[in-house]
Amino acid sequence: MVDYNLVDPDILACLDKLTALKVKTIIECGYSQDTKDEVLVNKGTVEQKRLLLTGDKKTITKRKFKPCEHGGVIVIKDPRPTADKVCAWMKAFVQSGQRALAIGHFTHLRADGATIYTHLKDPVKVKF
């Protein structure tokens, strides 16, 4: 489920080409662009059985949305995410074999890898 802050035609077209992903926007999942973060994360990810892919680093945080309390969140850690960056990072994450670990957990996705915060003390680091 792609958050409204990443709904860009180029990003969506690129993500659609990654056949391992079944991409839908929050709008396609029945939520409006002004839906509260709490609803998207706590309700939307569980009911839709989808991870939330977002660029929102200020209000969607691992402190606020703890691992194992939602369906899963992936935060793009870039001040200006472009289609090329988002798709390259998501493709690398899928190919890392660790994508399934993001379910129910909180993930930070960067150019050099991902950090997956689970219920365990130490996060899982994935290098690209």
ABEGO torsion letter per residue (X at the ends): XBBAAABBAAAAAAAAABAABBBBBAAAAGBBAABBAAAAAAAAAAAAGBBBBBABAAABBAAABBBGABAEBBBBBBABBBAAAAAAAAAAAAAAGAAAAABGBBBBBBAAEBBBBBABABBBBBBX
